[in-house]
């Protein structure tokens, strides 16, 4: 009986030194399951079954930190596979920090360890929307500040580098304050960031009140009556982190115009305050301050393009609303008695804010000229909450933009009162928005593309330099295709075009939204080929794949794969861009419903034929498997029956055999098993599911035998009891 795998210091050394004979030196089957699993001992290491196919890449998803330890994962990988794929270590967020700096030390160590052991490394992944350095990338395309205007104002400028406690920055204004007298302090000021300015009287730091200073010019007033006599009026400005600009400040006894603050009108050169504590970092000076430019920025609260099936509602019209070629159509055969007898209804799912001014903008024309009104409404009692100006319609397309202030609570509706309009209205790009003042403006699409293109290029160049031309195959772009219904083909994933969820849009960075659907991929491919050659690689050896998931699915008749093939054709139309292969992730699930499982298998076979017909290299890139019962419920590893394990074994064998049977040898890249072992219950990937060829204790499972048999190993399964 072989000895059990032990992760100990001695075991680690043995594993590292005997990596090519890993399974021959260590126990492969649980002693208490010899009857059911004993046949697995007859199998050799997996890579022994591809010796007659030297160009076939048998890969495994690899935890790089564990591999670099040269212990268990290192030995298991080297003994069973001839290619390794980093799970996360070669993704952008693993190598690029929030400040844009890059560190490839771990990658370089991993590539050296693997290639020294005789394995090839498959690069995963150069361009993707997930696991990106979002903070850094979003900073590059943040709104830009407007240049200062030509208007300047003479100010007392107070600067404090970093906000702290209010007492950390004290400024004393000499002023004789008398007990019991009433005083009025006024200040016209703004700050670079909001903060609370604390006012004291000294000596004694008597509290006189506070001012919440904002970022726009404002006059602030504080009234106070001292409880004693004081010699100084004090700013405790330590909560300021940045700059406080003051146009004027006055401190007068109530009823008097005599300003106790010297140079309070800031017309002279004398700074009216002093800093009693030399260690405080606050500074003061009189200088000309350029006024910031301010623009009004539109903020959309709802936008219907009518291209995605989303529609306006309504009631009372003769011709029910419909969408024709991306245009909303609605109308009446004859005018009604009242405008509200026929209403188009827009409900965004929230109440418009009482007191806020909103714009209603749309492109519109009519079959006849006419007019109608629009109004906010509270559905409770049909209360009007603000009328827009009358909207005039002609028979030609025009854009209208009208505004009103919502003047009631619970305004859940915006209604177009079209009862008096006899004809058909055509509406496109229906939008409701408000405006906000800002001293920044968004970058243009061109500016964003210009900012991001070299970042993507330099990231890829850096990775290629770090891997020294040793990594000859890459997922150049990962998961570009959405699963959202388009027309004949799915569009790309996009945060700006609604093809991803709100959470995905928030958490990911979709390069294609900024570089464009074509240039995103073309830029990545060009950078990979240039970077590989510059790093000393042979350009003829570099293979670039597009990798994606759900290419094998039955529910859409392989539409996602067909869409990917279509997009590859589009990307290559420039005559320069070349995609060498397609990777299908194959995170599959065996279904205990025979009819559903048959459809799964048929869709997989169809996938292989489609990939072969693309004339690209064919790779199964992230194969792992779960199981669901007849009701569609996923079954955890701890709840699996022997029958279910055996079904998974057969499905693995089917997948591998069909790949070798259908894909011509000159198009075979190979198969990568994504999970060596079953997934732990606390894992972030398919938690608690039976996705491995080994269990969590590194004993072989039936799936190991199925995979081996698929590669051509004998059917030792027939000897199982």
Phi, psi and omega in degrees: 000131177290157182280150180292149175295127178234129176266084179229175180300314179294316180299321181298318180294319179297316182297317181294322184277336183245034188301325183286349180234035186306307187283343178281337185258355185225153184298135183250344185228139177297133181303326183278359179235029183302322184297313183277330190244000184300329181300336182293339179294341182281344181282143174277177172300147189303320186289347176295338183270004176239017181298333180274001178233077188296340181264002180275129182260111177260104190252166178217135172294133193231132170280107191297320179302318179289319180299318183292346176286343181059046177239232189298308182297320177301312183291316179299316180296310185292329185279334187250343189226158176247005177215142179236144181232122180293131178294312184224338194296338183257012176274158192299317183291342177281344186239344184243125183275175182296340178265005179090354178290149184242141179224115183248018185302314182296319179298314181299318179297317180297313181297319178296314181299317183289313182291327175296330179275001177091009179265153168269153176249128175261127186277125183220107008211153185275314181233126182202165177264338182263163180050049177253157175284074190304318183301314180295313184294319180291330175297325183293334183244019178293159178304146181259146178289141174288146177294152179301149177283175179282350179280131178235152180229135177284127188222155160276117183253119178249127181238138175222118191298321186217133179292143178211220175283151185298331181279358182282352179217096184249133178233128184256126173255110179302125180195128179278113180251130185255141180303131173084349178277151180264134182234152176236123176252131177232143181213131174256112191205167170210159180233160178288338175212146182300143176200164178261121177264119181268136181250132178233167165242140183230154002284155177113349177053048178287135183287126178246359181123193181206164178228130173270101186275132179258188185264000177244153179303132180205149175262125182251143181229135175227130176253138179207159177230111182295145177270356179205179176274138181223161183249348184218142170259128194239134165267120168260093194252024185294340179280354174287126172238088185140231189230136173246119179254129183237119177284321181200155174210140181222144176228107186232148170292140183307129181090353181250155174252007181282111182279119181284347180266122180294134180057036179295337177275000176059027178274334178269183182264351185282127174289125189281001183226165177228164183250108186285340184245113189294336183280350175288139186272357181296142179233157179222148174196157172263126181203166175278129181246124178286135177289141176284142172286144179234132177234160176265121182255127177287138177237108184285136174248355177184134184213119177247122178261345181066018177264347186245015179089346179287135192228165168273149177265198178151180183200157172085355182274153180288324181248110186301148180300142175209161178249125180234115179052044176077016179235135178278129179237136178202154179178181180232147175284329180213157180293144177272174179292324184229151178302323184279000178288346177220116188227133168271131188244128172241119177237107184282349182100006177211165179273134172295144190281125177299128179093354181262140177274130180239148172257141170246118184234139177198159167265134188209148167209168179228162174290336173221159176289151180178196180206161175203169180249167178223147187208145167280146181218140167269117184300335180286104182081006178053046183278128175290142183231030178130124180260134172279158172300155180302138179258119179267139184240137172242179179274001175251150177298136171209158176262129176248148179215107181240157184222149172206166178259128175294126186238026178209162179276160175058036178281086185272347186237149164238120187246139169259116182270093188254017184301328182274355182269122178254104183152190180250131175260139178241123186232138175221158178048059179278120185219142172242132181210164170235172180241151175228148178281140181206150172259016173232157176227148178296149171294150173288164177302321180294320180293322178294317178297319180295325180285325189269330184304310179294336178292314177298317180298312184293326175299315181291318176301317181297318179294318179295321178296319182293328182267358167056032179074005181278335179265108193256000177220139187217148158281098183287326175222135184242129169056053181278333190271135176276169174253015182277140179298123171251227174266253180283328183233150176292144172281178175285159173296142184202133175279335184269346183246011172073024179263006176228164180289164179298321179294317179295320179298324181286321191266345185246174179230109185265097183305324184296337177291341184245323180269341183099152184299328181271309185291335176306306183285318181298322178295316181296317180296313181298318180294322180295316182291319178293313182297321180296314180294318180296332180275005177098005179283154176278114184305330181290341182268348185282128178238127182245128184245151165258124186248138178203168182249167179061029175279342184259009191280148180274333190296333180242018179053045178061028182297327181293320177295316178301322178294318179298316179299319176300315182292325176300318177299321179294315181297328184272358184293344179285353179077000181245314182292133179228122174258126184272329186204169178239132175252128176251119188296317176062052169276084193264168178222125174284135180251126182287353172277113186304322182293317179293321180294323177298319178295321177301314182293320179295320179293324177296314179298318178297322177302314181299318179296318179297319180294319178298317181293342177286346182066021175259162171298145185246123181228132166267115200258335185213049187294123165209169191216135168246188179216139175235149182283183184297338180270003178086015179268130176294140182254124178290156180306319183293343182254004183289141173264165177299321179300318181292320175300320182292324177296320178294321177304313182294325181290321175301313180300318179300313183298312184291317181297316182295324176301310182291332182282319189268323185275121177302148185302326182284354175251359181279117166271311178146192184231134176247120171279123188282322184243118176293315183244169172301157184275130175298158182297334181260015183286155174275357181233115177045053188306130174074010184258156186276062191271356188260170169269342173240156174278184185293343176261012177066030167269143179296147177249172175304328181297330175299315179296322178295318179296314180298316180296323177298326178284347179121005178293157177300156179277068177297343178308326182296343179270356182290149180267000000 
